[in-house]
């Protein structure tokens, strides 16, 4: 007991004397961040250190993101007005479970000032408990399930505020390097991005005859005149459609696909990081892939 007390006293003394430097060292050794050697760059400059084929893939992912931004007419390239500041941005890279490379242009929203750059920011989210309950209902009733995810959801949200952003790293126009982006639509990272997208989503679901559940804002229910229903579970850009009539469900899903730019996930195998295996009257949910990542991260 005395040895344990002495060890604890010595540890407290070391931490107190070494301070933040020791804490940073301990954290760096405990958590191993992703790095280019894992083939997923952390920063845009990391792409240059990857094999040539991977460089092409990640740069194409950036180009696809910028094409989507331009297609939605998200910004105008303008001179920065006097007494205004341009917010910075960064690239965020991720690799989907199917191997697809994705790049997202993200605004550094922590530079925004409340009351000037944004006001209201709260956006509702479907609860995990609701999702598990719907999966249980789907198993009991042997429901048909299909899904999709909307590409670049924030781009659909309209902005009310005057917001300017610097041109993204690696894609600054050589002929106009001092120009900035005047944002008309939201981008990931903006404080109000999720709310702007959610308002667009709610308006669209209303036009399609869906009613929002009072108990969970992420649940939308459509009731056909013959009594058949379609349940839509929405978590930001991921949506699952449930019901007994595949033709009716697919019609509602097609309206979604026509209105937004989407990836059709059809027979869903993954949702919110959960792996889903469905058979008649049976739905199995696990997070094996996530657990593997955690085990690898902490060695």
HELIX and SHEET records of a PDB file:
HELIX    1   1 UNK A    2  UNK A   18  1                                  17    
HELIX    2   2 UNK A   20  UNK A   30  1                                  11    
HELIX    3   3 UNK A   36  UNK A   38  5                                   3    
HELIX    4   4 UNK A   44  UNK A   49  5                                   6    
HELIX    5   5 UNK A   52  UNK A   71  1                                  20    
HELIX    6   6 UNK A  109  UNK A  111  5                                   3    
HELIX    7   7 UNK A  128  UNK A  141  1                                  14    
HELIX    8   8 UNK A  153  UNK A  156  5                                   4    
HELIX    9   9 UNK A  174  UNK A  176  5                                   3    
HELIX   10  10 UNK A  193  UNK A  207  1                                  15    
HELIX   11  11 UNK A  246  UNK A  259  1                                  14    
HELIX   12  12 UNK A  288  UNK A  297  1                                  10    
SHEET    1   A 4 UNK A  75  UNK A  78  0                                        
SHEET    2   A 4 UNK A 180  UNK A 185 -1                                        
SHEET    3   A 4 UNK A 158  UNK A 165 -1                                        
SHEET    4   A 4 UNK A  86  UNK A  87  1                                        
SHEET    1   B 2 UNK A  89  UNK A  95  0                                        
SHEET    2   B 2 UNK A 101  UNK A 107 -1                                        
SHEET    1   C 6 UNK A 211  UNK A 212  0                                        
SHEET    2   C 6 UNK A 219  UNK A 223 -1                                        
SHEET    3   C 6 UNK A 229  UNK A 235 -1                                        
SHEET    4   C 6 UNK A 238  UNK A 243 -1                                        
SHEET    5   C 6 UNK A 144  UNK A 150 -1                                        
SHEET    6   C 6 UNK A 262  UNK A 266 -1                                        
SHEET    1   D 3 UNK A 270  UNK A 271  0                                        
SHEET    2   D 3 UNK A 274  UNK A 279 -1                                        
SHEET    3   D 3 UNK A 282  UNK A 286 -1                                        
END                                                                             
